[in-house]
Amino acid sequence: MGRIIDAALATATVFGAQYLGREVSPAEEGSTRRWFHHLNKPAFSPPAPVYAVVWTLLDGLLAWSGYRLLRAESSFKRTLALSLWAICVAGVAGFPFAVFRKRRLDAGLAICIGLVVTSGASICTAKKVDRCAAKLQIPFFVWLTFAVFVQEEVWRRN
């Protein structure tokens, strides 16, 4: 029964953060959508459908990583790895709030940079607990690194 609870907890945490991020951001409201559409974005900014596909995959990998960390033997390293993992998940929810609700492109960039740092630390810490859990977070780190470049360009141009 513990595996089911751990899987549900990791999945609910990741997908709950995504849901919360969408709920607190007015990204789908007409005025916000128009504002975002009219921002000067770099040519390497992915089209909207790419974000949905990528984030679905990243969320699944993050949930799987969280599950593996929850299943690892209790220790200080595990607690630290889970804490860093949770900060990453919370940051994912914070980005749409900053960018779409507050329309703060600078805050969005700061969150992206903070997520890259936290994600890197999470991978390094998770590696000491469960190598597979660490590897599952690498695509998230890579995407975040790319997101920093996109967000920096959006912020700089606007």
Backbone as CSV, one residue per row, in Angstrom:
resi,resn,N_x,N_y,N_z,CA_x,CA_y,CA_z,C_x,C_y,C_z
1,MET,0.818,-1.197,0.000,0.000,0.000,0.000,0.861,1.259,0.000
2,GLY,2.080,1.196,0.577,2.953,2.353,0.643,3.364,2.863,-0.725
3,ARG,3.553,1.952,-1.662,3.937,2.362,-3.014,2.838,3.182,-3.672
4,ILE,1.604,2.766,-3.475,0.473,3.487,-4.070,0.374,4.881,-3.468
5,ILE,0.541,4.969,-2.171,0.472,6.278,-1.505,1.622,7.170,-1.967
6,ASP,2.823,6.623,-2.040,3.976,7.402,-2.501,3.783,7.867,-3.945
7,ALA,3.283,6.982,-4.790,3.037,7.347,-6.193,1.969,8.430,-6.277
8,ALA,0.912,8.285,-5.500,-0.158,9.288,-5.503,0.345,10.624,-4.973
9,LEU,1.163,10.592,-3.941,1.695,11.821,-3.361,2.604,12.553,-4.344
10,ALA,3.521,11.834,-4.966,4.436,12.464,-5.932,3.666,13.011,-7.126
11,THR,2.730,12.228,-7.643,1.945,12.658,-8.807,1.053,13.842,-8.458
12,ALA,0.384,13.773,-7.327,-0.495,14.875,-6.920,0.298,16.153,-6.677
13,THR,1.493,16.032,-6.145,2.322,17.210,-5.899,2.689,17.888,-7.206
14,VAL,3.168,17.122,-8.168,3.606,17.694,-9.448,2.419,18.246,-10.234
15,PHE,1.415,17.430,-10.433,0.293,17.877,-11.248,-0.562,18.904,-10.497
16,GLY,-0.563,18.830,-9.180,-1.250,19.855,-8.379,-0.578,21.211,-8.528
17,ALA,0.748,21.217,-8.561,1.476,22.478,-8.761,1.170,23.061,-10.131
18,GLN,1.120,22.204,-11.142,0.770,22.683,-12.488,-0.642,23.259,-12.498
19,TYR,-1.568,22.556,-11.860,-2.946,23.032,-11.793,-3.018,24.370,-11.060
20,LEU,-2.331,24.447,-9.929,-2.313,25.691,-9.161,-1.724,26.827,-9.986
21,GLY,-0.639,26.545,-10.690,-0.025,27.557,-11.544,-0.987,28.080,-12.592
22,ARG,-1.773,27.196,-13.173,-2.762,27.620,-14.174,-3.903,28.379,-13.521
23,GLU,-4.297,27.979,-12.334,-5.418,28.631,-11.661,-5.088,30.056,-11.195
24,VAL,-3.861,30.273,-10.754,-3.496,31.609,-10.255,-3.035,32.538,-11.365
25,SER,-2.857,31.993,-12.560,-2.436,32.848,-13.673,-3.596,33.027,-14.634
26,PRO,-3.793,34.229,-15.083,-4.874,34.470,-16.045,-4.407,34.277,-17.486
27,ALA,-3.548,33.289,-17.733,-2.952,33.096,-19.059,-3.999,32.922,-20.149
28,GLU,-5.137,32.376,-19.804,-6.170,32.128,-20.809,-7.147,33.295,-20.957
29,GLU,-7.073,34.281,-20.087,-7.957,35.444,-20.208,-7.583,36.230,-21.453
30,GLY,-8.576,36.822,-22.070,-8.362,37.539,-23.321,-7.289,38.604,-23.271
31,SER,-7.330,39.478,-22.257,-6.349,40.569,-22.200,-4.940,40.044,-21.954
32,THR,-4.810,39.022,-21.144,-3.487,38.445,-20.886,-2.983,37.713,-22.121
33,ARG,-3.838,36.986,-22.775,-3.440,36.281,-23.991,-2.981,37.276,-25.058
34,ARG,-3.716,38.388,-25.206,-3.313,39.417,-26.172,-1.973,40.033,-25.783
35,TRP,-1.799,40.337,-24.494,-0.548,40.906,-24.011,0.613,39.974,-24.337
36,PHE,0.452,38.695,-24.004,1.530,37.736,-24.228,1.788,37.542,-25.726
37,HIS,0.725,37.491,-26.509,0.865,37.307,-27.953,1.651,38.456,-28.590
38,HIS,1.477,39.670,-28.061,2.138,40.835,-28.642,3.555,41.081,-28.116
39,LEU,4.006,40.271,-27.178,5.388,40.407,-26.718,6.337,40.055,-27.853
40,ASN,7.449,40.747,-27.886,8.485,40.471,-28.879,9.289,39.273,-28.380
41,LYS,9.083,38.113,-29.020,9.736,36.877,-28.594,10.826,36.494,-29.592
42,PRO,11.846,35.787,-29.141,12.906,35.356,-30.060,12.395,34.283,-31.023
43,ALA,13.079,34.163,-32.140,12.691,33.173,-33.151,12.776,31.750,-32.609
44,PHE,13.635,31.518,-31.625,13.789,30.165,-31.077,12.792,29.853,-29.965
45,SER,11.839,30.749,-29.742,10.782,30.494,-28.768,9.835,29.438,-29.350
46,PRO,9.600,28.334,-28.644,8.751,27.270,-29.201,7.301,27.724,-29.373
47,PRO,6.602,27.136,-30.326,5.172,27.427,-30.473,4.394,26.850,-29.290
48,ALA,3.239,27.407,-29.029,2.433,27.030,-27.858,2.209,25.523,-27.714
49,PRO,1.869,24.789,-28.781,1.622,23.349,-28.594,2.835,22.576,-28.059
50,VAL,4.031,23.055,-28.336,5.237,22.380,-27.855,5.277,22.412,-26.325
51,TYR,4.877,23.530,-25.734,4.896,23.645,-24.278,4.014,22.585,-23.621
52,ALA,2.833,22.364,-24.171,1.926,21.370,-23.580,2.540,19.973,-23.613
53,VAL,3.134,19.610,-24.721,3.741,18.281,-24.854,4.948,18.156,-23.922
54,VAL,5.831,19.143,-23.969,7.050,19.091,-23.151,6.703,19.050,-21.673
55,TRP,5.793,19.914,-21.241,5.488,19.952,-19.812,4.779,18.693,-19.327
56,THR,3.985,18.074,-20.175,3.364,16.808,-19.783,4.442,15.756,-19.529
57,LEU,5.420,15.679,-20.430,6.522,14.729,-20.252,7.362,15.067,-19.019
58,LEU,7.706,16.356,-18.874,8.518,16.763,-17.722,7.805,16.503,-16.410
59,ASP,6.511,16.786,-16.369,5.743,16.527,-15.145,5.739,15.046,-14.794
60,GLY,5.581,14.207,-15.812,5.616,12.762,-15.563,6.963,12.310,-15.020
61,LEU,8.041,12.830,-15.611,9.384,12.472,-15.138,9.633,12.998,-13.723
62,LEU,9.177,14.217,-13.450,9.338,14.761,-12.094,8.555,13.948,-11.068
63,ALA,7.345,13.547,-11.427,6.545,12.726,-10.508,7.229,11.387,-10.258
64,TRP,7.767,10.778,-11.294,8.460,9.498,-11.160,9.693,9.666,-10.281
65,SER,10.422,10.745,-10.490,11.599,11.017,-9.667,11.200,11.196,-8.201
66,GLY,10.155,11.980,-7.973,9.672,12.181,-6.600,9.244,10.882,-5.951
67,TYR,8.581,10.036,-6.719,8.172,8.730,-6.221,9.388,7.906,-5.794
68,ARG,10.401,7.875,-6.633,11.608,7.101,-6.314,12.288,7.647,-5.059
69,LEU,12.314,8.973,-4.924,12.920,9.566,-3.725,12.102,9.237,-2.488
70,LEU,10.788,9.256,-2.616,9.939,8.892,-1.473,10.151,7.434,-1.062
71,ARG,10.451,6.583,-2.014,10.640,5.158,-1.731,12.035,4.841,-1.192
72,ALA,12.946,5.784,-1.300,14.310,5.552,-0.820,14.328,5.498,0.711
73,GLU,15.380,4.890,1.221,15.537,4.779,2.670,15.626,6.169,3.294
74,SER,14.939,6.342,4.384,14.913,7.630,5.072,16.320,8.012,5.547
75,SER,16.701,9.257,5.211,18.007,9.764,5.615,18.011,11.278,5.436
76,PHE,19.059,11.915,5.945,19.199,13.359,5.755,19.314,13.691,4.271
77,LYS,20.094,12.891,3.531,20.272,13.127,2.087,18.948,13.009,1.349
78,ARG,18.145,12.036,1.721,16.832,11.867,1.097,15.949,13.066,1.391
79,THR,15.949,13.519,2.633,15.145,14.689,3.004,15.586,15.915,2.217
80,LEU,16.888,16.102,2.084,17.410,17.231,1.317,17.024,17.109,-0.155
81,ALA,17.159,15.908,-0.719,16.795,15.693,-2.127,15.309,15.962,-2.351
82,LEU,14.467,15.480,-1.443,13.022,15.731,-1.561,12.690,17.209,-1.391
83,SER,13.397,17.883,-0.508,13.160,19.319,-0.305,13.503,20.117,-1.559
84,LEU,14.637,19.814,-2.164,15.025,20.503,-3.399,14.066,20.170,-4.536
85,TRP,13.650,18.922,-4.602,12.665,18.496,-5.597,11.373,19.301,-5.416
86,ALA,10.915,19.439,-4.171,9.673,20.171,-3.889,9.803,21.659,-4.234
87,ILE,10.971,22.239,-3.999,11.185,23.641,-4.365,11.082,23.804,-5.883
88,CYS,11.637,22.852,-6.621,11.516,22.888,-8.095,10.053,22.836,-8.510
89,VAL,9.313,21.938,-7.917,7.894,21.793,-8.262,7.137,23.085,-7.924
90,ALA,7.436,23.681,-6.786,6.774,24.940,-6.402,7.147,26.067,-7.360
91,GLY,8.385,26.085,-7.806,8.824,27.111,-8.758,8.075,27.043,-10.070
92,VAL,7.740,25.824,-10.477,6.962,25.646,-11.709,5.599,26.341,-11.565
93,ALA,5.013,26.270,-10.397,3.731,26.944,-10.161,3.906,28.454,-10.039
94,GLY,5.062,28.887,-9.567,5.292,30.321,-9.372,5.523,31.095,-10.651
95,PHE,6.075,30.441,-11.667,6.382,31.140,-12.921,5.143,31.754,-13.574
96,PRO,4.061,30.989,-13.798,2.899,31.607,-14.450,2.268,32.713,-13.614
97,PHE,2.361,32.583,-12.289,1.830,33.645,-11.433,2.589,34.945,-11.683
98,ALA,3.919,34.859,-11.703,4.742,36.063,-11.897,4.563,36.650,-13.292
99,VAL,4.596,35.792,-14.299,4.576,36.291,-15.676,3.172,36.680,-16.117
100,PHE,2.190,35.846,-15.876,0.859,36.116,-16.402,-0.033,36.920,-15.458
101,ARG,0.030,36.638,-14.168,-0.813,37.386,-13.223,-0.220,38.773,-12.977
102,LYS,1.073,38.818,-12.699,1.730,40.085,-12.372,2.339,40.782,-13.587
103,ARG,2.459,40.030,-14.692,3.083,40.551,-15.919,4.486,41.082,-15.640
104,ARG,5.226,40.304,-14.877,6.594,40.649,-14.486,7.560,39.721,-15.201
105,LEU,8.038,40.169,-16.341,8.979,39.368,-17.115,10.305,39.208,-16.390
106,ASP,10.693,40.224,-15.617,11.926,40.135,-14.836,11.806,39.074,-13.741
107,ALA,10.666,39.033,-13.091,10.447,38.018,-12.052,10.415,36.622,-12.676
108,GLY,9.836,36.516,-13.871,9.839,35.235,-14.574,11.246,34.763,-14.866
109,LEU,12.101,35.695,-15.275,13.505,35.349,-15.532,14.190,34.923,-14.241
110,ALA,13.954,35.637,-13.164,14.558,35.292,-11.873,14.108,33.901,-11.421
111,ILE,12.837,33.593,-11.619,12.336,32.268,-11.258,13.013,31.198,-12.110
112,CYS,13.140,31.459,-13.408,13.821,30.496,-14.298,15.254,30.235,-13.834
113,ILE,15.978,31.301,-13.533,17.366,31.141,-13.081,17.408,30.382,-11.759
114,GLY,16.523,30.750,-10.846,16.459,30.046,-9.565,16.129,28.569,-9.734
115,LEU,15.258,28.270,-10.689,14.904,26.876,-10.946,16.078,26.089,-11.531
116,VAL,16.873,26.718,-12.383,18.048,26.033,-12.921,19.001,25.678,-11.782
117,VAL,19.245,26.626,-10.903,20.155,26.389,-9.771,19.587,25.298,-8.859
118,THR,18.311,25.426,-8.506,17.686,24.458,-7.614,17.610,23.079,-8.265
119,SER,17.291,23.055,-9.560,17.215,21.783,-10.265,18.579,21.099,-10.309
120,GLY,19.621,21.863,-10.569,20.977,21.295,-10.560,21.331,20.725,-9.201
121,ALA,20.996,21.479,-8.158,21.262,20.999,-6.796,20.424,19.761,-6.488
122,SER,19.189,19.751,-6.980,18.315,18.599,-6.757,18.879,17.346,-7.425
123,ILE,19.381,17.499,-8.635,19.971,16.355,-9.345,21.195,15.836,-8.593
124,CYS,22.073,16.747,-8.183,23.299,16.345,-7.471,22.971,15.649,-6.157
125,THR,21.979,16.139,-5.460,21.600,15.546,-4.175,20.874,14.226,-4.378
126,ALA,19.951,14.203,-5.348,19.207,12.961,-5.616,20.143,11.834,-6.049
127,LYS,21.213,12.189,-6.748,22.175,11.182,-7.219,22.755,10.389,-6.054
128,LYS,22.885,11.022,-4.898,23.438,10.348,-3.719,22.415,9.428,-3.049
129,VAL,21.140,9.592,-3.453,20.061,8.804,-2.857,19.565,7.732,-3.825
130,ASP,19.333,8.125,-5.067,18.804,7.218,-6.084,19.225,7.756,-7.452
131,ARG,20.154,7.085,-8.078,20.713,7.557,-9.363,19.638,7.702,-10.427
132,CYS,18.684,6.792,-10.450,17.609,6.865,-11.440,16.743,8.109,-11.202
133,ALA,16.452,8.406,-9.954,15.666,9.607,-9.631,16.390,10.856,-10.117
134,ALA,17.697,10.874,-9.983,18.485,12.017,-10.457,18.416,12.113,-11.979
135,LYS,18.580,10.992,-12.664,18.544,10.992,-14.133,17.180,11.435,-14.662
136,LEU,16.126,11.092,-13.949,14.782,11.486,-14.376,14.587,13.004,-14.346
137,GLN,15.404,13.706,-13.569,15.293,15.159,-13.466,16.133,15.897,-14.508
138,ILE,16.994,15.209,-15.218,17.881,15.869,-16.187,17.113,16.567,-17.309
139,PRO,16.082,15.954,-17.904,15.349,16.688,-18.949,14.724,17.994,-18.431
140,PHE,14.272,18.005,-17.189,13.730,19.214,-16.559,14.820,20.291,-16.500
141,PHE,16.012,19.902,-16.070,17.144,20.829,-15.992,17.484,21.400,-17.379
142,VAL,17.520,20.528,-18.368,17.843,20.966,-19.736,16.784,21.948,-20.242
143,TRP,15.517,21.621,-20.028,14.430,22.509,-20.462,14.512,23.852,-19.743
144,LEU,14.785,23.819,-18.461,14.897,25.065,-17.697,16.047,25.932,-18.198
145,THR,17.143,25.297,-18.539,18.290,26.039,-19.075,17.887,26.733,-20.372
146,PHE,17.189,26.016,-21.240,16.674,26.609,-22.466,15.683,27.732,-22.141
147,ALA,14.826,27.504,-21.159,13.819,28.505,-20.777,14.460,29.805,-20.300
148,VAL,15.610,29.712,-19.651,16.316,30.928,-19.225,16.667,31.777,-20.445
149,PHE,17.176,31.144,-21.483,17.537,31.890,-22.696,16.312,32.520,-23.343
150,VAL,15.214,31.768,-23.413,13.980,32.314,-23.995,13.473,33.472,-23.150
151,GLN,13.378,33.256,-21.834,12.827,34.281,-20.952,13.714,35.519,-20.910
152,GLU,15.025,35.337,-20.955,15.926,36.497,-20.953,15.699,37.340,-22.203
153,GLU,15.541,36.674,-23.331,15.296,37.401,-24.581,13.948,38.116,-24.547
154,VAL,12.935,37.463,-24.045,11.612,38.099,-23.943,11.701,39.318,-23.023
155,TRP,12.347,39.148,-21.890,12.489,40.261,-20.938,13.286,41.401,-21.571
156,ARG,14.393,41.085,-22.206,15.268,42.111,-22.797,14.550,42.869,-23.914
157,ARG,13.793,42.178,-24.720,13.117,42.799,-25.876,11.898,43.625,-25.488
158,ASN,11.379,43.371,-24.313,10.134,44.043,-23.933,10.328,44.912,-22.707
